[in-house]
């Protein structure tokens, strides 16, 4: 029997289902689950009056409410519990409900259970959104109907009824989504794994293990694409159940996608090397995006004509908040790289420019070390504008780095984004480049990196 929305409805009818939080995806699902005959409870820290107009919707749907300080009390007696990725899986109340017999799941886990078409999924510390978007663009260029979602910002379970078996689902998965996954995609891509989200995971090993779940439930008929240059992803080859290939910018391989010495992106398979596109033709900026493109080529190989891959490489201009050109003002080019919420992402962005630039950095502290960022700042940055909780940590790492005294680096401090933009503008001369490259999460001042990037763009466009 084809697993689809009817099968999902049959599994939910008459069941007691609790949703933790009423974010965008859960709001769509609450209505859907009520229509499918589930007895829905919403557990949320907010009070009813904080929901605004949505409070009336909840009332009309007949949703039971467990709100306020003791909102998790509503988990008792539930048969199914849906958590958001941001709600930590190992929270005691959630684990107690699971031990008492509740099925703990999520929108994405249910999508994996019932999706009728092939799923290609991407995870990693850096590069996953661009890689996911490139894969979707290549499949679309090949004439496929593609459903793009997951951590990239779109819930797919609400559109389950629209998905046909011959379609393609392409999803980005975070460690928070993967930590409880017990299904893997037909095609899994792991770009790299570096320290990240250590404010949420108990340690680095838990973070790595969450990423490994994208591979652990594959079958011999499935495929895995791993980043060769990262030691953690290279070791994940031992987890692969089906076919496995690499992507690498720095080595040639006989099994996967690689950048040849002559600048050609190639794919090697079964003793045959096929050129795809020249690096000089790639629209995206930065060597890290060459790696993302190689990962995408390896992921779609055999499903997409080489011509469609090459055309995507020549035309794909990037994703918002990822070295996104904002404005040229008085000879100064401004970029929004708000996605760079870790040192490794900022390093990749800095290496995309062939001159020393001005950056705005700092933000919420995820307990990531900044020592690896310091020498890159000395090499690639002329003015460093710091803000947020991590500002002092970044400055300390930079000042203690060998070579700081003779680097000529100027360090400035700002109380908020507006002051940081103003200071960057005052420091910039015609021909300079200014980039928002935080190397930190946004949660001290913004709900997410998108809101941070949008505010930065508003301020720059208002100059």
Secondary structure as GFF3:
##gff-version 3
##sequence-region A 1 463
A	DSSP	alpha_helix	5	12	.	.	.	ID=ss1
A	DSSP	beta_strand	16	20	.	.	.	ID=ss2
A	DSSP	alpha_helix	24	35	.	.	.	ID=ss3
A	DSSP	beta_strand	39	44	.	.	.	ID=ss4
A	DSSP	three_ten_helix	48	51	.	.	.	ID=ss5
A	DSSP	alpha_helix	54	61	.	.	.	ID=ss6
A	DSSP	beta_strand	64	67	.	.	.	ID=ss7
A	DSSP	three_ten_helix	71	75	.	.	.	ID=ss8
A	DSSP	beta_strand	80	82	.	.	.	ID=ss9
A	DSSP	alpha_helix	92	99	.	.	.	ID=ss10
A	DSSP	beta_strand	103	105	.	.	.	ID=ss11
A	DSSP	alpha_helix	107	114	.	.	.	ID=ss12
A	DSSP	beta_strand	118	123	.	.	.	ID=ss13
A	DSSP	alpha_helix	128	141	.	.	.	ID=ss14
A	DSSP	beta_strand	146	150	.	.	.	ID=ss15
A	DSSP	three_ten_helix	157	162	.	.	.	ID=ss16
A	DSSP	beta_strand	168	172	.	.	.	ID=ss17
A	DSSP	alpha_helix	175	178	.	.	.	ID=ss18
A	DSSP	beta_strand	187	190	.	.	.	ID=ss19
A	DSSP	alpha_helix	204	216	.	.	.	ID=ss20
A	DSSP	beta_strand	223	227	.	.	.	ID=ss21
A	DSSP	alpha_helix	231	235	.	.	.	ID=ss22
A	DSSP	three_ten_helix	236	239	.	.	.	ID=ss23
A	DSSP	beta_strand	243	248	.	.	.	ID=ss24
A	DSSP	beta_strand	256	259	.	.	.	ID=ss25
A	DSSP	beta_strand	264	269	.	.	.	ID=ss26
A	DSSP	beta_strand	272	278	.	.	.	ID=ss27
A	DSSP	three_ten_helix	279	281	.	.	.	ID=ss28
A	DSSP	alpha_helix	287	300	.	.	.	ID=ss29
A	DSSP	alpha_helix	306	315	.	.	.	ID=ss30
A	DSSP	beta_strand	324	329	.	.	.	ID=ss31
A	DSSP	beta_strand	332	336	.	.	.	ID=ss32
A	DSSP	alpha_helix	343	350	.	.	.	ID=ss33
A	DSSP	beta_strand	357	361	.	.	.	ID=ss34
A	DSSP	alpha_helix	371	380	.	.	.	ID=ss35
A	DSSP	beta_strand	381	386	.	.	.	ID=ss36
A	DSSP	alpha_helix	391	399	.	.	.	ID=ss37
A	DSSP	beta_strand	410	413	.	.	.	ID=ss38
A	DSSP	alpha_helix	417	427	.	.	.	ID=ss39
A	DSSP	beta_strand	433	436	.	.	.	ID=ss40
A	DSSP	alpha_helix	449	461	.	.	.	ID=ss41
###
